[in-house]
Amino acid sequence: MGLDDKIKNAAEDVTGKAKEAVGKGTNNESLEREGEADQTKANLKKAGENVKDAFK
């Protein structure tokens, strides 16, 4: 896993957490779900990169 990918995935995860928190704080369910989706995407990308690393 390249350092760039790790940084991008971490940034997407942090952004997702922030969106989720703002959504909860403002009772904006759409923003909350969007944040959760961003976190899920970041986690899936991390998992995919870990699989790639395992086969190297």
C-alpha positions as CSV (number, residue, x, y, z in Angstrom):
1,M,0.0,0.0,0.0
2,G,1.5,3.3,-1.0
3,L,1.8,6.2,1.3
4,D,-0.4,8.3,-0.9
5,D,-3.2,5.7,-0.8
6,K,-2.9,5.5,3.0
7,I,-3.2,9.3,3.3
8,K,-6.2,9.5,0.9
9,N,-8.0,6.7,2.7
10,A,-7.4,8.3,6.1
11,A,-8.6,11.6,4.8
12,E,-11.7,10.1,3.4
13,D,-12.3,8.3,6.8
14,V,-11.9,11.5,8.8
15,T,-14.1,13.5,6.4
16,G,-16.8,10.8,6.8
17,K,-16.6,11.0,10.5
18,A,-16.9,14.7,10.4
19,K,-19.9,14.6,8.1
20,E,-21.6,12.0,10.3
21,A,-21.0,14.1,13.4
22,V,-22.3,17.3,11.8
23,G,-25.3,15.3,10.5
24,K,-26.1,14.0,14.0
25,G,-25.6,17.4,15.5
26,T,-28.0,19.1,13.0
27,N,-30.4,16.2,12.7
28,N,-29.5,16.0,9.0
29,E,-30.0,12.3,8.3
30,S,-28.8,12.6,4.7
31,L,-25.4,14.1,5.7
32,E,-25.1,11.5,8.5
33,R,-25.6,8.7,6.0
34,E,-23.2,10.3,3.5
35,G,-20.6,10.4,6.3
36,E,-21.2,6.7,7.1
37,A,-20.9,5.8,3.4
38,D,-17.6,7.7,3.1
39,Q,-16.2,5.8,6.1
40,T,-17.3,2.5,4.6
41,K,-15.7,3.3,1.3
42,A,-12.4,4.2,3.0
43,N,-12.5,1.0,5.0
44,L,-13.1,-1.1,1.9
45,K,-10.2,0.6,0.1
46,K,-8.0,-0.1,3.1
47,A,-9.0,-3.8,3.1
48,G,-8.4,-4.0,-0.7
49,E,-4.9,-2.5,-0.3
50,N,-4.1,-4.9,2.6
51,V,-5.0,-7.8,0.3
52,K,-2.7,-6.5,-2.4
53,D,0.1,-6.1,0.2
54,A,-0.4,-9.7,1.3
55,F,0.2,-11.0,-2.2
56,K,3.4,-9.0,-2.7
